[in-house]
């Protein structure tokens, strides 16, 4: 199986992955297992869990780049 470059995956797919991973975590799957399953570093999974704790599933949804904290627009 070849690795997928996450930058080439659509926003909707990334959102679905985050939500699915958190649902599995809530069902009792360990972070390390999720990291292996989704081929990510466990730090991403912990970040998703932290986001989930701060704002439930809404925090896992994608935001348009213009509204991202990283890319603020100057007006």
N, C-alpha and C positions, 0 to 999 in steps of 0.2 A: 504494500500500500504506500502510495506516495504522500508526502506531506502537502497540505494545502496552505497557501499563503493567506493568512487571515485578512490582509489588506485587500484582497481581491474578492472576499466574501461580502455579499450585500448586507446592508444594515438590518434588513428584516431577518435574514438567516442568523446573524450574530445575536440579535435580540431573542430569537427562538432558542438558540443554544443556551444563553444565559438563563432564561426562564425554565427551560427543561432541566438544566443542571441544578438549579435551586429546588425545583420540585422533587428531584431525586434525593437531594441532600435532606430535605424535610422528611422524606420517606425513610431516611436512615443510612443512605449510602455515604461512605467515608470520602473526605476531600481527596485523598490520594487516589482513590478509585476513579473519581470523577475527572481528575487531572489526567489520568492515563486514558480514560475513555475519550475525552475531548482533545487529547494531545496538547494540553496547555500546562503551564507551570502552576503549581498549587497556589501561588500568590494571586493569580487571577481569580481562582475559585473563592479564596478568602475575601478578595475585594468585592466579588459579587454578593457574598454572604453579608458583608458589611453594608453594602448598598441596600440589600433586602431589609436588613434590620432598621435602616434609617427611614425607608419610605415604601416598604412592602414591594410588591411586584412592579409598581410604577417606576421605581428607581432603576429597574433593569431594562426599561424600554429605551430605545435609541432616541437621541435628540438631533435635530438638524445641526450641522456644524456651526452655523451662525449663532446658535444658542448655547453652544458648548462653552464651558469655563475656560478651556484651553485656548480657544480661538475667539476672543472677544472682538467685536467690531467697534470701531471708534466713530462716534457721531458728532 
